[in-house]
Amino acid sequence: MSEARVWLITGASRGLGRAFTEAALAAGDRVVGAARDVQPLAELAAKYPDHLVPLPLDVTDRRAVFEGVERAAAAFGRLDVVVNNAGGMLYGMVEEATEAQIRAHFDVNFFGAVWVTQAVLPHLRAQGGGRLLQVSSMGSGGGMATVGFYGAGKAALDSVSEALAREVEGFGIKVTVVQMGGYNTGLFTTGTTATEPLPRYEPLRTEMEALWGDAVAPDPDTAAPVIMELAALPDPPRRLIVGSQSFDHVLHMNQARTELYRSWEHLSRLAPG
């Protein structure tokens, strides 16, 4: 697209959402930046007073989401690119997580994205098309100890988004599941809810922390050019892995899963279904 686009980006105040917001503004596009706390966007809004509208929004509140999307669509008269980026991390073993923690986590990472999706679709359909980028994770294809609920929420979003892509393509709406690699977004600090550790899992917890290592993750700004190019593609993919190392890792996980299936093919084929 050569003309300026209008973006709605959730979780726009920090991390990847902030990086995408800055990249879109630098390209001359207009952005409605949604976040629970929009104060971190104040300086950016002062720099781009005619191109950035901060939108206070809690994506877990479905009614607030629908009202917020109406304000977002009215801000610049349309919505061209919607980025479902708001999310958080629930860190800990499956047994350790409380019901409240699990429900709160899915309220943000899954249901919040669904509410935004449902709210924007009538606008995109009415204007004859648009882009919907569902920010997922390179780990959504399989669970990993200590971050199982994070992977589960993203896997649920992946599945719904693939169904959605088929449902709305006839309206000119393009959906892409964006499988993000590891970036220095603050997800494991300010964006994390931790479980109360059970001593029996301490050896595994130590093993997993050693696996994460001390390597510094890339800055979110390095991922923004990929998102900008993706949003401009006339025929975007339904899935895209963002990150070179993550690309290799996902392919390795998929290959390992295929090999596992093949090794037990004889047992699978005993049933006629």
C-alpha positions, 0 to 999 in steps of 0.5 A: 500500500502506498497511501498511509494506513491506519493501525490498531495495535494492542499492548502498544505501550511497551515491548513489541507493541511499542516497536510496531507503533514507532515503526508505523508512525515513522513510515507516515502511517496513523496509529491507535495505540491501545494499552491498559496504561497509555502514559508511556505513550505520552511522549510519542503522542506529543511527537506525532500529535496528528498520527497517534491516538492513545487508547486506554483499554483492558482487552479482558473486558469484552464490552470495553473492547467493543466500545474501544474499537468504535472509538479507534475506527472513528479516530481516523475513519477506518482501520487497515491493520489490526495487531493483536499484541496484548499479552502476558506470561504465566510462569510456573509448573502446571500443578503450581498454577491457581485457577485465578492465575490460569483464568486471568492468563487466558483472559488476556492472551486468548479471550482478549485477542478474540474480543478484539477480533470480533469487534474489528471484523464488522469494520474491516468487512464494511470497508472491503478488507484489511489485515489482522495480525495475531501475535503468537509465539514460536513455541505455540506448536508444543508445550515447554515446562514452566511456560505451558500455559503461555504456550497453551494460550498461544496455541488456542489463538493459533487454531482459532486464527487459522479457522478465522482466516478461512472464514473471512478471506471472502471479505478481503480480510487477510489473517496472519498468525505471527509466531514471534521469537524471543525478544527483549520485551519485558515479558519475563519481568513486568509482564510475568505472573509467577506461580508459588514454587513447589519444592518437588519441581526445583530440580526441573526448574533449575534445569529449565533456567539453565536452558534459557541461559543468560543470552540477551534477547534481540531488541523488539525494534529489530522485528518491526521491519518484518511486520511492516513488510508483512502488512504491505504484502498483497497476499500475505501468508497465514503463518510467519515465523519472526526470527532467524534462530526461531525459524530453525527451532520451529523447523526442528520441533516440527521434524521431531514431531513428525519423526515421533509420529512415524515411529509409532505409525504401526500402532496408529494404523491399527485403528480404522478411524 
